[in-house]
Structures are given as structure tokens and as C-alpha cells.
Amino acid sequence: MVPHASRRGWHEGDQGGRCSLEDVQKVRAISVSEFLNSIPKGEIAVVKMNIEGAEFPVLEEWKRLGQLQRVRCWLIQFHQMGADCEERYKSIARALAESHKLSFRFPWVWERWDRR
């Protein structure tokens, strides 16, 4: 967990732990296309995604790049964030359904898509 600064200099984590600001590490963020270009071509076994609402732009980029079918198994937690989350979800689900079958879905909790 990357802590957030507060007046006290630390943030209580979800598990009740403390993280000092000395524990912070800077990381370089990369785009979906940069990530996909950095790994070997071919099948990706599993992608597990729980990124607090950022799943929409990330999956929309995978879709735009035509790369959803590369993943054998998607485990995704969609979040009800934003006024258009239902429509964005439906668009992503339609795209996934072209190459995957929905194995289970607990709406806005977890779902699994397995490639046909």
C-alpha cells in the first residue's frame, strides 16, 4: 500500500497498520499499450483487476487495442463509480462476450470471464 500523507505524516491502512512516509516508493505508471508491448506476444493466463473505478478506462483501452481475447481468464471487480458506469460496464461486457463466457457474476463485487 502506498500511504497518503496526512497532518500526522502517516495514514491508517485498511488493515489498521501504519505506513510511514519513509516507506513510500515512487513508481512509473505506464499505459496499457506500453504494458502490452513490454510482455511476450501470445496468451496471458490470468488478469485479476480490482482498481477502484480505474477498470473502466483500462478495459476500454484493452478493447480499443483489440487485446481482450489475449487473456484466458479475467477476474474483475467493477465499481459503481461515475454516472455512466452502467453503460460503460455493458459496453465492456459485450466486448468480452465476443471471445469469453461469463463464468460467474456478483454484480459490483466480482466476476469471472473465461475465454471460449
N, C-alpha and C positions, 0 to 999 in steps of 0.2 A: 504494500500500500504506500502510495506517495502521500505524505502528510500535507495538510494545508496549514499555512501559518495562521496563528491567532495571536491575541494580545499576550498570551502566556508563552507563546513560542512552540506549542505543540498542539496536536489535535487528537482527541479521543477517537480511536478507531472503532469500527463496528463491533469488534470482539472485546472492546474495553481496554485494549492495550494503548500504550503511549508510544508515539514516534517523535523523536527529537529532530530538530531541523538539521542536525549533523547527518541524519540518515537519508536525507534527500539526495537522489541521484538524477542528473539531467539525462534525458534520453531524446534521441532524434525521432520525430514522427515521420512516417513515410506514407505515401499514397498507396491505395490498393494496387494500382498498376505497377508501382515500383516494387511492392512486395511480390506480386506475381512474377515479375521479371527476374527477381532475385532467387527464386527457387527453381529446381529442375522442372522441366516440362513434364506433363503426364498427370496421372491421378493424384489427388490429395485425399488421404484416407478419411480424416475427420476434421471438421471445423466446429468448435464449440464457441458460441458467441453470446456474451452477456455484457453489453457495453452501454447500458443505461441510456437508451434512446439513440445512440450513435449507430445502431444496427441499420437504421433506415438508409442513411447516405452511404454506408459501407456496402450493404447488399445491393442498393441501386447501382453503385459503381461496378460491382461484380457482374450484375445483369447487363449494364451498358457495354462492358467489355466482352460479353458472351462467354463468361467463365464459370457460371453457376454449376454447369454439368461436370466440371473437373472434380468436384468434391463428391466422394462416395456417400458420406453421411454428414448432414448438417444438424447440429443441436443448437437451437436458437431460442433465446429469451427475448421476445418482443416486449416493448414497454409502451404504455399508453401515454405518449408524450407528444404534444402538439395537436392542434385542431384537425389536422389531416392524417393522423396516424392510422385510422381505419382504412382509408383509401390507399395509403402507401402500403399497408400490410397486404391488402387484396392484390395490388399490383405485383408485389414480390411473390406472394403465394401462387399467383397464376404463372409467373415465370418459373418458379421452382417446379410446379406441377408438370411442366413440359418434359422434364427429364427425371423427376423424382416422385416417389409416392409418400404421402403423409403417413407416417407410422403411428404417431400419437400427437395429440394437441391438448394442452391445458391452457386455454386462452389467457394470454398475457402472463403466463408463467413459463412453461417450456413447451417446445415442440421438436419433433424429430422428422427429418426428411431423408429417405434412403433412395439412392439412385436406382432406377429400374434396370 
